[in-house]
Amino acid sequence: MRFDFESYHSAYESIRNFSARATTIYQKLPIFRPPDDRIIRNLSRGTNLLDVACGTGWYLSRIVSIRPDLGLWGFDFNGSDLFPKENAVFITGEVSANFSFPFEDNTFSFISCMDLIEHLNTESLLRLMTEIKRVLKPDGYLYIKAPNPRSLYLNFWDDPTHLRPFTATALKRLFGMYKLKVFKIWSGRGLFGYLAAPLLLVYAIIKRDRAIFAVFIDCLIGMWVGGICQKLD
């Protein structure tokens, strides 16, 4: 039996809506700039960008809003009916131990892969990284994000499809295995996060808003682990 993409997303609709609300809060706070923002804005016109495990295309929709001149591609095993085809090209495929991207070598200047690696077994993970490095251009960037297993707000194991947790150290070592230069690794919001946390806590209590409280927790510990690396050859 194949995995039912739409049923999975329906089951987690409340979580996705909650995450969207938290993202909106971040966007209103100028100190919390998306970690990929500067790279995306500096890409050359017409550059190709690939989002692996693109789902409904929410990440590419954000990219379109700031860089409509980029060539955008989404890769996932299902969900094409939900994907915004007017903004990007959807490619159907499934990450496994012997899959290959249907792209030539050195095709993309930026590849994103969010909330996928925690679902993969070892063989599939290593194959994914091999294929990403193959289709990524020299000097191109890879952006990976996964749930933080140390988060106080989201329990990593509440998702029955999760197989392995990733810490910031594990992500850094994964990049090193493929000789990818680490550009940035994070599992929290840094100094600005610590400074903003008390104000967010007060605001969350006043508004009785769980999303604001989640942002407060994220400022202290981080709900996600993420990293950006660069291919040098």
N, C-alpha and C positions, 0 to 999 in steps of 0.2 A: 504493500500500500504506500502510495506517495504522500508526502507531507502536504497537508491542505493549507496553503498560504493564507487564503482569505479567512478561514476559521481561526487561524493563529492570530492574525491581526485583529479580528473581531474580539477575541478573548482579551487582548491587551489594549483595546481601544481606549479605556479609561486611563491607562498608564501613558499611552501616546499623547492623549489630550493633556494630561498632567505635565508631561515633558514639554509639550508645545507652550503651555502656560509659563513654565519656568524659563524657557528660551526667550519668550517675550520680555520677561523681567530682566534677563541679562542684557537684552538689546537696548533697554532703557537706561542701563547703567554704563556710562562711558568708560569706566575703569575696566569693564569686562569685555574686552575685544576678542572676537573669535580667534583661536590660535592660528588658523589658516588664512586669516583675512588679508594680511600684508602680502603673502605669497600670491594669493588669487588675484589681487588688484594689480600686481606687477607682472603677470603673465602676458606674453605677447599676443596681439590680436590674432584670432584664428587658431590659437593653440588648442590641442585636444585634451580633454579631461575625462577620466573614467571613474565612475562611482560603482564599486563592487558591492553587491548585496544592496542594491539601490532601493528595494522595496517599492513604495509608492512614489518615489522620486522627490521626497521632501527636501533633501540636501541639494539636489540639482536645481530645484525651484528657488532656493536661496541664492545659488550661484548666478542664475539667470537674472535675478534682481539687481546684482551688482556688476556682472560681466556678461551681458547678452551677446557679446561678440565672440565668445569662445565656442569651440565645438564640443558638445556635451554628449556623453554616452553613459548608459546605465546597463548593468549586468546583474541578472538575478534569475532564479529558476522558475519563477512564477510571478503573477501580479501584474502582467502587462496591461490588463484592463484598467488598472488603477493609475498607470503611469502617464504623466503629461507629455504625450507624443509631440505636441506642437513645439516643445522646447528642447527636446533631446531624442536620441535614438535609443530604443530599448533592445537589448540582445538577451535572448533566453539561453541560459546555461546553468549548470550546477557544479559547484566546487566539490571535487572528489580527489582521490589519490592518483587518478590518471587523466584528469581533465586538462584541456588547453584553451586559452582564450582564442577566439577567432580573429586575432589581430596580428599584424606583422611586428617584428622586433622594433623597439624604439619608436613606438607610436604616440605615447602620451607624455606630456610634460608634468602632469599632476594626476595622481591616483588616490582616491579616498576609499577607505574600507572601515565602516563603522558597525559595531555590534554584530560582527560575524565570527571573529576568530575564537570566541569563547564557545561557539557551537561545533567546532571542528575537532576531529581526532588528529593524532600526530601526523599521519601520512597525508591527510588532506591539507593540514596547515602548511607543511613543508612544500607541498606541490603548489599551493597558492602563492607562497612567497617566491618560489622559483619562477612562476609565470608572471607575477607582478614585476620582478626585476627584468625579465625578458622584454616586456612590452613598454617598460618605462624608459624614457630617453635619458641619455647621459645628462647629468645636472638636473634631472627631473626630481619631483618630490613625491613621497608617499606619506599619507596621513592615515593613521590607524587609531581607532578609539574602541574601548571595551568597558563594560561595567566594572567599577572598582569593588573588589571583593571585601574591602575593609570599610565600605560605606556604612554609616550608622542608619541610613534612611532606607536604602533598597537592599533586600536580602538577595545575594547573588543566586542562591539555590532555589529561590521561589519560582524561577523559570525552569520547567522540567526539561527543556532542550539544551540547557547549559551543560557543557562537558568539562571545561577547565577554566579556572580563574587566571587572570593576568595581573601582576603587579607592575609598577613602573620599572623595576629592575628586570623582570622577565621580558618586558617589551624591549628594553634597551639591549638585552642579550640576543633577542630574536633578530633585531636589526644587525647586530654585530656578526651573527652567523652568516649573513649574506653580504657582508662588507658594505653596508649602507651607513653613511655618515649621519650620526645623530644631530639633528638640528634643534629639537626641543622634546623634552619628556616631562609629563606632569601627571599629578594625581590629586591636585588641589588647586586653589586659586592664588597661592603665593601671598606676598605681603599685603597687597591690596585687598585680598580676600579676608585676611585676619582683621584688617582695619574696618572693613565694611560689615563684618559679621554682627557686632553688637547692635548697629543701627537696623540691620535687617531683622534681627530677633525681635526688637521692640515693634517694628512695623508689622511683622507677622502676627504678633499677639494682638495688636490694635485692630488689624484687618481680619483676624481669624482666618488667614489664608494659608492652606497647606503648601501651596506652591512656593510662596515666599519663605516659609519655614524650610522647605527643601533646599532652596538657594542658600539659606543661612548655613545648613549642614554642609552643603557643597563647598562653601567658602572655607570651612574649617578642615574638612577631611577629603572631600571630593566624591561625587557619585560616579565619576568615570575616570579611567586611566587612559591617557592618550600620548601619542608621540608623532613627531614629524621627522622624517629622515630623507637623505638625498643620495641618489645614485651617482657615483663619481666616474664610472667607466662604462 
